[in-house]
Amino acid sequence: MNERNLPEHIGVFDRQQIKDMQGSKYVQSYSADALFHAADLVKKGIPVLFSGTPCQIAGLDALLAGHPDNLITVDFVCHGAPSPGVFSSYLTELGKNHDGVPVKTFRFRDKRLGWKNFSTVAVFQDEQVESGTQTTDPFMRGFLNNLYLRPSCHACHVRGTNSAADITMGDLWGAQQVYPDKDDDRGLSLILVHTERGRRFLDECESLKLFPVDDLNLFKRFNPSIFEPATAHPKREKFFAIYHKRGFESATIARLLAPPGRFERACNRIRHLPKAILRRLPLGKRAEEQ
């Protein structure tokens, strides 16, 4: 995370610097400089491991016009990339609500409440801490409900078996039901190997404790993002109309994601009626006459 609390790709040669990359970051990262840097190193014959979203990996392959043997690529099961502007606006709101003290660091995936009920943690410049969960933090609620993913994320075609990466990693959601003896709520990872290069690389990672997944389709219900892109929330356009006027507002998220009231449910039922039935309704008849 850079000084503006936005993620950006960096390249490191020191094992100790890897800790700066750790942690989930649910917002689109800046990767242009790193893509060109990685491509330059690969062309010089220097081994490179590059990790990123499936589309970033596909972009690196396109930049190199192929996949050289000295390049290992790792993507992840991607839900989609939210707008950095929306996230920055959310941090601004947090600061305003904290007597104008800005956010110093933000963690998207703290495990203080466990792996499944993961938490967000905002640390302010005065060292005060504010935390939420995936069901209470406004930004996470909007992200998980697809309110502000990039439009291209809803038409993604480089996930799952179409991935350009050597290896795909993700959460093994559903482990408590499929592998209850291995679930300790500390987190289990799913690793999908797409290439022989990726298989050889994984075999060299001796510290990993691996066990096979017999049927990947078992996890389709728990992690549909492996197979298909997220569907845009029906109120996505309404969110951005409000956002462009007033910025991120937690109250807006709560209102847009609230269960539909009686009037909205009735309108939804009418909206899905066949046209022939609508013509027989008095409202539909008056509309036709007008």
ChimeraX commands (.cxc) that place a marker at each C-alpha (Angstrom):
marker #1 position 0.00,0.00,0.00 radius 0.5
marker #1 position 1.45,3.37,-0.97 radius 0.5
marker #1 position 1.34,6.66,0.94 radius 0.5
marker #1 position -2.23,7.27,-0.30 radius 0.5
marker #1 position -3.37,3.88,1.04 radius 0.5
marker #1 position -3.80,2.47,-2.47 radius 0.5
marker #1 position -2.18,-0.79,-3.62 radius 0.5
marker #1 position 0.57,-0.77,-6.20 radius 0.5
marker #1 position 2.78,-3.51,-7.59 radius 0.5
marker #1 position 6.43,-3.49,-6.59 radius 0.5
marker #1 position 9.36,-5.74,-7.43 radius 0.5
marker #1 position 11.70,-7.00,-4.71 radius 0.5
marker #1 position 14.93,-8.98,-4.61 radius 0.5
marker #1 position 15.16,-9.26,-0.82 radius 0.5
marker #1 position 13.14,-11.95,0.97 radius 0.5
marker #1 position 12.52,-9.56,3.88 radius 0.5
marker #1 position 10.63,-7.17,1.60 radius 0.5
marker #1 position 7.99,-9.78,0.82 radius 0.5
marker #1 position 6.13,-8.80,3.99 radius 0.5
marker #1 position 5.29,-5.46,2.31 radius 0.5
marker #1 position 3.26,-7.41,-0.25 radius 0.5
marker #1 position 1.31,-9.54,2.19 radius 0.5
marker #1 position -2.37,-9.08,2.94 radius 0.5
marker #1 position -5.50,-8.99,0.82 radius 0.5
marker #1 position -6.24,-5.70,-0.95 radius 0.5
marker #1 position -9.76,-5.41,-2.29 radius 0.5
marker #1 position -9.24,-2.51,-4.68 radius 0.5
marker #1 position -7.68,-2.17,-8.13 radius 0.5
marker #1 position -3.90,-1.89,-7.94 radius 0.5
marker #1 position -1.57,0.25,-10.03 radius 0.5
marker #1 position 0.60,-2.18,-11.98 radius 0.5
marker #1 position 1.76,-0.46,-15.20 radius 0.5
marker #1 position 5.33,0.27,-14.05 radius 0.5
marker #1 position 5.73,-3.21,-12.55 radius 0.5
marker #1 position 4.50,-4.91,-15.73 radius 0.5
marker #1 position 7.11,-3.15,-17.87 radius 0.5
marker #1 position 9.81,-3.74,-15.23 radius 0.5
marker #1 position 8.99,-7.45,-15.03 radius 0.5
marker #1 position 8.98,-7.77,-18.81 radius 0.5
marker #1 position 12.38,-6.08,-18.99 radius 0.5
marker #1 position 13.86,-8.45,-16.38 radius 0.5
marker #1 position 12.46,-11.50,-18.16 radius 0.5
marker #1 position 13.94,-10.37,-21.48 radius 0.5
marker #1 position 17.32,-10.06,-19.76 radius 0.5
marker #1 position 17.07,-13.70,-18.63 radius 0.5
marker #1 position 16.43,-12.93,-14.95 radius 0.5
marker #1 position 13.90,-15.30,-13.29 radius 0.5
marker #1 position 10.70,-13.50,-12.30 radius 0.5
marker #1 position 7.65,-14.51,-10.28 radius 0.5
marker #1 position 4.79,-12.13,-11.01 radius 0.5
marker #1 position 1.49,-12.22,-9.12 radius 0.5
marker #1 position -1.67,-10.26,-9.79 radius 0.5
marker #1 position -5.23,-10.40,-11.00 radius 0.5
marker #1 position -6.03,-12.72,-13.94 radius 0.5
marker #1 position -6.28,-9.73,-16.31 radius 0.5
marker #1 position -2.90,-8.38,-15.16 radius 0.5
marker #1 position -1.30,-11.76,-15.86 radius 0.5
marker #1 position -2.94,-11.84,-19.31 radius 0.5
marker #1 position -1.57,-8.33,-19.85 radius 0.5
marker #1 position 1.97,-9.41,-19.00 radius 0.5
marker #1 position 1.74,-12.33,-21.43 radius 0.5
marker #1 position 0.52,-9.95,-24.13 radius 0.5
marker #1 position 3.39,-7.56,-23.36 radius 0.5
marker #1 position 5.90,-10.40,-23.77 radius 0.5
marker #1 position 4.05,-11.96,-26.73 radius 0.5
marker #1 position 4.26,-15.29,-24.94 radius 0.5
marker #1 position 5.31,-16.93,-21.69 radius 0.5
marker #1 position 9.12,-17.42,-21.40 radius 0.5
marker #1 position 10.48,-20.26,-19.27 radius 0.5
marker #1 position 12.09,-17.88,-16.76 radius 0.5
marker #1 position 8.69,-16.39,-15.85 radius 0.5
marker #1 position 6.31,-17.88,-13.27 radius 0.5
marker #1 position 2.91,-16.24,-12.99 radius 0.5
marker #1 position 0.42,-16.56,-10.14 radius 0.5
marker #1 position -3.07,-15.12,-10.21 radius 0.5
marker #1 position -5.91,-15.62,-7.73 radius 0.5
marker #1 position -9.60,-16.40,-7.67 radius 0.5
marker #1 position -10.78,-12.87,-8.35 radius 0.5
marker #1 position -14.14,-11.53,-7.24 radius 0.5
marker #1 position -13.46,-8.33,-9.19 radius 0.5
marker #1 position -11.55,-5.08,-8.72 radius 0.5
marker #1 position -13.35,-2.13,-7.09 radius 0.5
marker #1 position -12.68,1.47,-8.05 radius 0.5
marker #1 position -9.67,3.07,-6.28 radius 0.5
marker #1 position -11.57,6.36,-6.29 radius 0.5
marker #1 position -14.45,4.84,-4.35 radius 0.5
marker #1 position -12.06,3.39,-1.77 radius 0.5
marker #1 position -10.20,6.70,-1.37 radius 0.5
marker #1 position -13.52,8.46,-0.88 radius 0.5
marker #1 position -14.43,5.92,1.81 radius 0.5
marker #1 position -11.16,6.63,3.64 radius 0.5
marker #1 position -12.00,10.34,3.48 radius 0.5
marker #1 position -15.38,9.65,5.08 radius 0.5
marker #1 position -13.70,7.63,7.85 radius 0.5
marker #1 position -11.38,10.55,8.56 radius 0.5
marker #1 position -14.25,13.04,8.71 radius 0.5
marker #1 position -16.09,10.80,11.15 radius 0.5
marker #1 position -12.95,10.63,13.29 radius 0.5
marker #1 position -12.68,14.36,14.01 radius 0.5
marker #1 position -10.74,14.97,10.80 radius 0.5
marker #1 position -7.88,12.60,11.71 radius 0.5
marker #1 position -6.88,10.74,8.52 radius 0.5
marker #1 position -6.49,6.97,8.16 radius 0.5
marker #1 position -2.87,5.83,8.38 radius 0.5
marker #1 position -3.29,2.18,7.42 radius 0.5
marker #1 position -6.20,-0.01,6.39 radius 0.5
marker #1 position -6.37,-3.81,6.52 radius 0.5
marker #1 position -9.02,-5.52,4.44 radius 0.5
marker #1 position -8.65,-9.02,5.85 radius 0.5
marker #1 position -7.75,-9.14,9.52 radius 0.5
marker #1 position -8.36,-12.55,11.13 radius 0.5
marker #1 position -8.93,-11.48,14.73 radius 0.5
marker #1 position -12.47,-12.92,14.45 radius 0.5
marker #1 position -11.34,-15.89,12.39 radius 0.5
marker #1 position -10.82,-16.72,8.73 radius 0.5
marker #1 position -14.49,-16.96,7.78 radius 0.5
marker #1 position -15.74,-13.83,9.58 radius 0.5
marker #1 position -12.82,-11.67,8.54 radius 0.5
marker #1 position -12.50,-8.09,9.73 radius 0.5
marker #1 position -11.47,-4.72,8.35 radius 0.5
marker #1 position -9.21,-2.59,10.52 radius 0.5
marker #1 position -8.55,1.14,10.05 radius 0.5
marker #1 position -5.70,2.67,12.05 radius 0.5
marker #1 position -5.79,6.47,12.23 radius 0.5
marker #1 position -2.88,8.89,12.50 radius 0.5
marker #1 position -3.60,9.28,16.24 radius 0.5
marker #1 position -3.27,5.46,16.58 radius 0.5
marker #1 position -6.98,5.01,17.29 radius 0.5
marker #1 position -8.42,1.85,15.72 radius 0.5
marker #1 position -11.79,1.23,14.12 radius 0.5
marker #1 position -12.81,-2.25,12.96 radius 0.5
marker #1 position -15.72,-3.85,11.17 radius 0.5
marker #1 position -16.58,-7.15,9.53 radius 0.5
marker #1 position -17.51,-8.22,6.02 radius 0.5
marker #1 position -21.16,-7.68,6.99 radius 0.5
marker #1 position -20.80,-4.34,8.82 radius 0.5
marker #1 position -18.00,-2.44,7.06 radius 0.5
marker #1 position -19.69,-0.28,4.37 radius 0.5
marker #1 position -16.91,-0.58,1.78 radius 0.5
marker #1 position -16.71,-4.36,2.14 radius 0.5
marker #1 position -20.49,-4.68,1.90 radius 0.5
marker #1 position -20.53,-2.73,-1.34 radius 0.5
marker #1 position -17.58,-4.70,-2.72 radius 0.5
marker #1 position -19.03,-8.11,-1.91 radius 0.5
marker #1 position -22.39,-7.06,-3.37 radius 0.5
marker #1 position -20.76,-5.86,-6.65 radius 0.5
marker #1 position -21.84,-2.23,-6.31 radius 0.5
marker #1 position -18.64,-0.71,-7.71 radius 0.5
marker #1 position -16.55,-3.28,-9.55 radius 0.5
marker #1 position -15.08,-2.23,-12.89 radius 0.5
marker #1 position -17.47,-2.89,-15.81 radius 0.5
marker #1 position -14.87,-5.17,-17.43 radius 0.5
marker #1 position -14.95,-7.41,-14.35 radius 0.5
marker #1 position -18.51,-8.43,-15.19 radius 0.5
marker #1 position -17.35,-9.72,-18.59 radius 0.5
marker #1 position -14.10,-11.36,-17.46 radius 0.5
marker #1 position -13.03,-14.33,-19.63 radius 0.5
marker #1 position -9.58,-15.08,-18.17 radius 0.5
marker #1 position -10.56,-16.87,-14.97 radius 0.5
marker #1 position -10.61,-20.53,-13.97 radius 0.5
marker #1 position -9.54,-22.91,-16.72 radius 0.5
marker #1 position -9.06,-19.90,-19.05 radius 0.5
marker #1 position -6.43,-18.37,-16.78 radius 0.5
marker #1 position -3.17,-17.36,-18.44 radius 0.5
marker #1 position -1.26,-17.97,-15.18 radius 0.5
marker #1 position 0.83,-20.98,-14.23 radius 0.5
marker #1 position -0.87,-21.16,-10.83 radius 0.5
marker #1 position -4.12,-19.80,-9.39 radius 0.5
marker #1 position -4.57,-19.37,-5.64 radius 0.5
marker #1 position -7.62,-18.61,-3.54 radius 0.5
marker #1 position -9.57,-19.36,-0.39 radius 0.5
marker #1 position -10.85,-22.89,0.04 radius 0.5
marker #1 position -14.37,-21.72,0.88 radius 0.5
marker #1 position -16.61,-24.61,1.90 radius 0.5
marker #1 position -13.73,-26.46,3.57 radius 0.5
marker #1 position -15.77,-26.84,6.78 radius 0.5
marker #1 position -18.26,-28.96,4.87 radius 0.5
marker #1 position -16.03,-30.79,2.38 radius 0.5
marker #1 position -12.90,-31.18,4.56 radius 0.5
marker #1 position -14.11,-30.65,8.16 radius 0.5
marker #1 position -11.12,-32.47,9.62 radius 0.5
marker #1 position -8.75,-29.87,8.11 radius 0.5
marker #1 position -10.74,-26.73,8.91 radius 0.5
marker #1 position -9.40,-24.82,11.96 radius 0.5
marker #1 position -10.75,-21.36,10.92 radius 0.5
marker #1 position -7.21,-20.14,10.41 radius 0.5
marker #1 position -7.52,-20.40,6.63 radius 0.5
marker #1 position -7.03,-22.99,3.92 radius 0.5
marker #1 position -5.85,-22.13,0.43 radius 0.5
marker #1 position -6.97,-23.58,-2.87 radius 0.5
marker #1 position -4.19,-24.00,-5.46 radius 0.5
marker #1 position -4.99,-24.70,-9.11 radius 0.5
marker #1 position -2.08,-25.68,-11.34 radius 0.5
marker #1 position -2.55,-24.85,-15.03 radius 0.5
marker #1 position 0.84,-25.62,-16.58 radius 0.5
marker #1 position 3.66,-28.11,-16.25 radius 0.5
marker #1 position 5.92,-25.17,-15.37 radius 0.5
marker #1 position 3.60,-24.37,-12.50 radius 0.5
marker #1 position 3.60,-28.01,-11.37 radius 0.5
marker #1 position 7.40,-28.13,-11.23 radius 0.5
marker #1 position 7.49,-24.86,-9.32 radius 0.5
marker #1 position 4.91,-26.08,-6.79 radius 0.5
marker #1 position 6.77,-29.36,-6.30 radius 0.5
marker #1 position 9.84,-27.36,-5.21 radius 0.5
marker #1 position 7.87,-25.65,-2.40 radius 0.5
marker #1 position 8.70,-28.26,0.21 radius 0.5
marker #1 position 7.27,-26.35,3.19 radius 0.5
marker #1 position 3.68,-26.53,1.91 radius 0.5
marker #1 position 1.27,-29.05,3.38 radius 0.5
marker #1 position -0.72,-30.17,0.34 radius 0.5
marker #1 position -3.71,-32.45,-0.10 radius 0.5
marker #1 position -5.63,-33.12,-3.33 radius 0.5
marker #1 position -9.05,-31.74,-4.20 radius 0.5
marker #1 position -10.90,-34.64,-5.82 radius 0.5
marker #1 position -13.64,-32.68,-7.56 radius 0.5
marker #1 position -13.34,-28.95,-8.17 radius 0.5
marker #1 position -17.06,-28.74,-8.94 radius 0.5
marker #1 position -17.70,-29.37,-5.24 radius 0.5
marker #1 position -16.63,-25.81,-4.60 radius 0.5
marker #1 position -18.66,-24.11,-7.32 radius 0.5
marker #1 position -21.43,-23.36,-4.81 radius 0.5
marker #1 position -18.98,-21.96,-2.26 radius 0.5
marker #1 position -16.71,-20.03,-4.64 radius 0.5
marker #1 position -18.45,-19.30,-7.94 radius 0.5
marker #1 position -15.74,-16.76,-8.81 radius 0.5
marker #1 position -13.53,-19.68,-9.84 radius 0.5
marker #1 position -15.76,-20.31,-12.82 radius 0.5
marker #1 position -17.70,-17.16,-13.71 radius 0.5
marker #1 position -17.51,-13.38,-13.30 radius 0.5
marker #1 position -19.58,-11.49,-10.74 radius 0.5
marker #1 position -22.91,-10.06,-11.87 radius 0.5
marker #1 position -23.27,-6.31,-11.48 radius 0.5
marker #1 position -25.59,-5.20,-8.72 radius 0.5
marker #1 position -28.89,-3.87,-10.16 radius 0.5
marker #1 position -28.35,-0.60,-8.27 radius 0.5
marker #1 position -24.78,-0.06,-9.49 radius 0.5
marker #1 position -25.70,2.88,-11.71 radius 0.5
marker #1 position -27.74,4.46,-8.93 radius 0.5
marker #1 position -24.73,4.18,-6.59 radius 0.5
marker #1 position -22.42,5.95,-9.04 radius 0.5
marker #1 position -24.99,8.66,-9.74 radius 0.5
marker #1 position -24.99,9.48,-6.02 radius 0.5
marker #1 position -21.23,8.94,-5.66 radius 0.5
marker #1 position -20.35,11.42,-8.44 radius 0.5
marker #1 position -22.39,14.08,-6.63 radius 0.5
marker #1 position -21.55,13.44,-2.99 radius 0.5
marker #1 position -18.72,10.91,-2.82 radius 0.5
marker #1 position -18.82,7.73,-0.76 radius 0.5
marker #1 position -21.54,7.71,1.88 radius 0.5
marker #1 position -22.00,4.76,4.22 radius 0.5
marker #1 position -25.67,5.71,4.54 radius 0.5
marker #1 position -26.07,5.31,0.77 radius 0.5
marker #1 position -24.59,1.81,0.90 radius 0.5
marker #1 position -26.96,0.83,3.72 radius 0.5
marker #1 position -29.95,2.20,1.82 radius 0.5
marker #1 position -29.06,0.59,-1.53 radius 0.5
marker #1 position -28.35,-2.81,0.03 radius 0.5
marker #1 position -31.36,-2.83,2.35 radius 0.5
marker #1 position -33.98,-5.54,1.66 radius 0.5
marker #1 position -36.69,-4.26,-0.72 radius 0.5
marker #1 position -39.77,-2.80,0.91 radius 0.5
marker #1 position -43.36,-3.72,0.10 radius 0.5
marker #1 position -43.71,-1.13,-2.72 radius 0.5
marker #1 position -40.41,-2.14,-4.35 radius 0.5
marker #1 position -41.33,-5.83,-4.18 radius 0.5
marker #1 position -44.67,-5.08,-5.85 radius 0.5
marker #1 position -42.95,-3.08,-8.60 radius 0.5
marker #1 position -40.49,-5.92,-9.19 radius 0.5
marker #1 position -43.33,-8.42,-9.53 radius 0.5
marker #1 position -45.14,-6.18,-12.02 radius 0.5
marker #1 position -41.91,-5.59,-13.95 radius 0.5
marker #1 position -41.58,-9.32,-14.59 radius 0.5
marker #1 position -45.16,-9.89,-15.72 radius 0.5
marker #1 position -45.64,-10.82,-19.40 radius 0.5
marker #1 position -46.64,-7.90,-21.65 radius 0.5
marker #1 position -49.97,-9.56,-22.48 radius 0.5
marker #1 position -50.98,-9.45,-18.82 radius 0.5
marker #1 position -49.77,-5.86,-18.42 radius 0.5
marker #1 position -52.03,-4.76,-21.29 radius 0.5
marker #1 position -55.04,-6.09,-19.39 radius 0.5
marker #1 position -54.16,-4.11,-16.27 radius 0.5
marker #1 position -55.86,-0.68,-15.98 radius 0.5
marker #1 position -52.47,1.03,-15.52 radius 0.5
marker #1 position -51.09,-0.61,-18.65 radius 0.5
marker #1 position -54.20,0.32,-20.65 radius 0.5
marker #1 position -54.02,3.98,-19.66 radius 0.5
marker #1 position -50.32,4.05,-20.56 radius 0.5
marker #1 position -51.11,2.65,-24.04 radius 0.5
marker #1 position -53.87,5.23,-24.60 radius 0.5
marker #1 position -51.47,8.03,-23.72 radius 0.5
marker link #1:1,2 radius 0.2
marker link #1:2,3 radius 0.2
marker link #1:3,4 radius 0.2
marker link #1:4,5 radius 0.2
marker link #1:5,6 radius 0.2
marker link #1:6,7 radius 0.2
marker link #1:7,8 radius 0.2
marker link #1:8,9 radius 0.2
marker link #1:9,10 radius 0.2
marker link #1:10,11 radius 0.2
marker link #1:11,12 radius 0.2
marker link #1:12,13 radius 0.2
marker link #1:13,14 radius 0.2
marker link #1:14,15 radius 0.2
marker link #1:15,16 radius 0.2
marker link #1:16,17 radius 0.2
marker link #1:17,18 radius 0.2
marker link #1:18,19 radius 0.2
marker link #1:19,20 radius 0.2
marker link #1:20,21 radius 0.2
marker link #1:21,22 radius 0.2
marker link #1:22,23 radius 0.2
marker link #1:23,24 radius 0.2
marker link #1:24,25 radius 0.2
marker link #1:25,26 radius 0.2
marker link #1:26,27 radius 0.2
marker link #1:27,28 radius 0.2
marker link #1:28,29 radius 0.2
marker link #1:29,30 radius 0.2
marker link #1:30,31 radius 0.2
marker link #1:31,32 radius 0.2
marker link #1:32,33 radius 0.2
marker link #1:33,34 radius 0.2
marker link #1:34,35 radius 0.2
marker link #1:35,36 radius 0.2
marker link #1:36,37 radius 0.2
marker link #1:37,38 radius 0.2
marker link #1:38,39 radius 0.2
marker link #1:39,40 radius 0.2
marker link #1:40,41 radius 0.2
marker link #1:41,42 radius 0.2
marker link #1:42,43 radius 0.2
marker link #1:43,44 radius 0.2
marker link #1:44,45 radius 0.2
marker link #1:45,46 radius 0.2
marker link #1:46,47 radius 0.2
marker link #1:47,48 radius 0.2
marker link #1:48,49 radius 0.2
marker link #1:49,50 radius 0.2
marker link #1:50,51 radius 0.2
marker link #1:51,52 radius 0.2
marker link #1:52,53 radius 0.2
marker link #1:53,54 radius 0.2
marker link #1:54,55 radius 0.2
marker link #1:55,56 radius 0.2
marker link #1:56,57 radius 0.2
marker link #1:57,58 radius 0.2
marker link #1:58,59 radius 0.2
marker link #1:59,60 radius 0.2
marker link #1:60,61 radius 0.2
marker link #1:61,62 radius 0.2
marker link #1:62,63 radius 0.2
marker link #1:63,64 radius 0.2
marker link #1:64,65 radius 0.2
marker link #1:65,66 radius 0.2
marker link #1:66,67 radius 0.2
marker link #1:67,68 radius 0.2
marker link #1:68,69 radius 0.2
marker link #1:69,70 radius 0.2
marker link #1:70,71 radius 0.2
marker link #1:71,72 radius 0.2
marker link #1:72,73 radius 0.2
marker link #1:73,74 radius 0.2
marker link #1:74,75 radius 0.2
marker link #1:75,76 radius 0.2
marker link #1:76,77 radius 0.2
marker link #1:77,78 radius 0.2
marker link #1:78,79 radius 0.2
marker link #1:79,80 radius 0.2
marker link #1:80,81 radius 0.2
marker link #1:81,82 radius 0.2
marker link #1:82,83 radius 0.2
marker link #1:83,84 radius 0.2
marker link #1:84,85 radius 0.2
marker link #1:85,86 radius 0.2
marker link #1:86,87 radius 0.2
marker link #1:87,88 radius 0.2
marker link #1:88,89 radius 0.2
marker link #1:89,90 radius 0.2
marker link #1:90,91 radius 0.2
marker link #1:91,92 radius 0.2
marker link #1:92,93 radius 0.2
marker link #1:93,94 radius 0.2
marker link #1:94,95 radius 0.2
marker link #1:95,96 radius 0.2
marker link #1:96,97 radius 0.2
marker link #1:97,98 radius 0.2
marker link #1:98,99 radius 0.2
marker link #1:99,100 radius 0.2
marker link #1:100,101 radius 0.2
marker link #1:101,102 radius 0.2
marker link #1:102,103 radius 0.2
marker link #1:103,104 radius 0.2
marker link #1:104,105 radius 0.2
marker link #1:105,106 radius 0.2
marker link #1:106,107 radius 0.2
marker link #1:107,108 radius 0.2
marker link #1:108,109 radius 0.2
marker link #1:109,110 radius 0.2
marker link #1:110,111 radius 0.2
marker link #1:111,112 radius 0.2
marker link #1:112,113 radius 0.2
marker link #1:113,114 radius 0.2
marker link #1:114,115 radius 0.2
marker link #1:115,116 radius 0.2
marker link #1:116,117 radius 0.2
marker link #1:117,118 radius 0.2
marker link #1:118,119 radius 0.2
marker link #1:119,120 radius 0.2
marker link #1:120,121 radius 0.2
marker link #1:121,122 radius 0.2
marker link #1:122,123 radius 0.2
marker link #1:123,124 radius 0.2
marker link #1:124,125 radius 0.2
marker link #1:125,126 radius 0.2
marker link #1:126,127 radius 0.2
marker link #1:127,128 radius 0.2
marker link #1:128,129 radius 0.2
marker link #1:129,130 radius 0.2
marker link #1:130,131 radius 0.2
marker link #1:131,132 radius 0.2
marker link #1:132,133 radius 0.2
marker link #1:133,134 radius 0.2
marker link #1:134,135 radius 0.2
marker link #1:135,136 radius 0.2
marker link #1:136,137 radius 0.2
marker link #1:137,138 radius 0.2
marker link #1:138,139 radius 0.2
marker link #1:139,140 radius 0.2
marker link #1:140,141 radius 0.2
marker link #1:141,142 radius 0.2
marker link #1:142,143 radius 0.2
marker link #1:143,144 radius 0.2
marker link #1:144,145 radius 0.2
marker link #1:145,146 radius 0.2
marker link #1:146,147 radius 0.2
marker link #1:147,148 radius 0.2
marker link #1:148,149 radius 0.2
marker link #1:149,150 radius 0.2
marker link #1:150,151 radius 0.2
marker link #1:151,152 radius 0.2
marker link #1:152,153 radius 0.2
marker link #1:153,154 radius 0.2
marker link #1:154,155 radius 0.2
marker link #1:155,156 radius 0.2
marker link #1:156,157 radius 0.2
marker link #1:157,158 radius 0.2
marker link #1:158,159 radius 0.2
marker link #1:159,160 radius 0.2
marker link #1:160,161 radius 0.2
marker link #1:161,162 radius 0.2
marker link #1:162,163 radius 0.2
marker link #1:163,164 radius 0.2
marker link #1:164,165 radius 0.2
marker link #1:165,166 radius 0.2
marker link #1:166,167 radius 0.2
marker link #1:167,168 radius 0.2
marker link #1:168,169 radius 0.2
marker link #1:169,170 radius 0.2
marker link #1:170,171 radius 0.2
marker link #1:171,172 radius 0.2
marker link #1:172,173 radius 0.2
marker link #1:173,174 radius 0.2
marker link #1:174,175 radius 0.2
marker link #1:175,176 radius 0.2
marker link #1:176,177 radius 0.2
marker link #1:177,178 radius 0.2
marker link #1:178,179 radius 0.2
marker link #1:179,180 radius 0.2
marker link #1:180,181 radius 0.2
marker link #1:181,182 radius 0.2
marker link #1:182,183 radius 0.2
marker link #1:183,184 radius 0.2
marker link #1:184,185 radius 0.2
marker link #1:185,186 radius 0.2
marker link #1:186,187 radius 0.2
marker link #1:187,188 radius 0.2
marker link #1:188,189 radius 0.2
marker link #1:189,190 radius 0.2
marker link #1:190,191 radius 0.2
marker link #1:191,192 radius 0.2
marker link #1:192,193 radius 0.2
marker link #1:193,194 radius 0.2
marker link #1:194,195 radius 0.2
marker link #1:195,196 radius 0.2
marker link #1:196,197 radius 0.2
marker link #1:197,198 radius 0.2
marker link #1:198,199 radius 0.2
marker link #1:199,200 radius 0.2
marker link #1:200,201 radius 0.2
marker link #1:201,202 radius 0.2
marker link #1:202,203 radius 0.2
marker link #1:203,204 radius 0.2
marker link #1:204,205 radius 0.2
marker link #1:205,206 radius 0.2
marker link #1:206,207 radius 0.2
marker link #1:207,208 radius 0.2
marker link #1:208,209 radius 0.2
marker link #1:209,210 radius 0.2
marker link #1:210,211 radius 0.2
marker link #1:211,212 radius 0.2
marker link #1:212,213 radius 0.2
marker link #1:213,214 radius 0.2
marker link #1:214,215 radius 0.2
marker link #1:215,216 radius 0.2
marker link #1:216,217 radius 0.2
marker link #1:217,218 radius 0.2
marker link #1:218,219 radius 0.2
marker link #1:219,220 radius 0.2
marker link #1:220,221 radius 0.2
marker link #1:221,222 radius 0.2
marker link #1:222,223 radius 0.2
marker link #1:223,224 radius 0.2
marker link #1:224,225 radius 0.2
marker link #1:225,226 radius 0.2
marker link #1:226,227 radius 0.2
marker link #1:227,228 radius 0.2
marker link #1:228,229 radius 0.2
marker link #1:229,230 radius 0.2
marker link #1:230,231 radius 0.2
marker link #1:231,232 radius 0.2
marker link #1:232,233 radius 0.2
marker link #1:233,234 radius 0.2
marker link #1:234,235 radius 0.2
marker link #1:235,236 radius 0.2
marker link #1:236,237 radius 0.2
marker link #1:237,238 radius 0.2
marker link #1:238,239 radius 0.2
marker link #1:239,240 radius 0.2
marker link #1:240,241 radius 0.2
marker link #1:241,242 radius 0.2
marker link #1:242,243 radius 0.2
marker link #1:243,244 radius 0.2
marker link #1:244,245 radius 0.2
marker link #1:245,246 radius 0.2
marker link #1:246,247 radius 0.2
marker link #1:247,248 radius 0.2
marker link #1:248,249 radius 0.2
marker link #1:249,250 radius 0.2
marker link #1:250,251 radius 0.2
marker link #1:251,252 radius 0.2
marker link #1:252,253 radius 0.2
marker link #1:253,254 radius 0.2
marker link #1:254,255 radius 0.2
marker link #1:255,256 radius 0.2
marker link #1:256,257 radius 0.2
marker link #1:257,258 radius 0.2
marker link #1:258,259 radius 0.2
marker link #1:259,260 radius 0.2
marker link #1:260,261 radius 0.2
marker link #1:261,262 radius 0.2
marker link #1:262,263 radius 0.2
marker link #1:263,264 radius 0.2
marker link #1:264,265 radius 0.2
marker link #1:265,266 radius 0.2
marker link #1:266,267 radius 0.2
marker link #1:267,268 radius 0.2
marker link #1:268,269 radius 0.2
marker link #1:269,270 radius 0.2
marker link #1:270,271 radius 0.2
marker link #1:271,272 radius 0.2
marker link #1:272,273 radius 0.2
marker link #1:273,274 radius 0.2
marker link #1:274,275 radius 0.2
marker link #1:275,276 radius 0.2
marker link #1:276,277 radius 0.2
marker link #1:277,278 radius 0.2
marker link #1:278,279 radius 0.2
marker link #1:279,280 radius 0.2
marker link #1:280,281 radius 0.2
marker link #1:281,282 radius 0.2
marker link #1:282,283 radius 0.2
marker link #1:283,284 radius 0.2
marker link #1:284,285 radius 0.2
marker link #1:285,286 radius 0.2
marker link #1:286,287 radius 0.2
marker link #1:287,288 radius 0.2
marker link #1:288,289 radius 0.2
marker link #1:289,290 radius 0.2
view
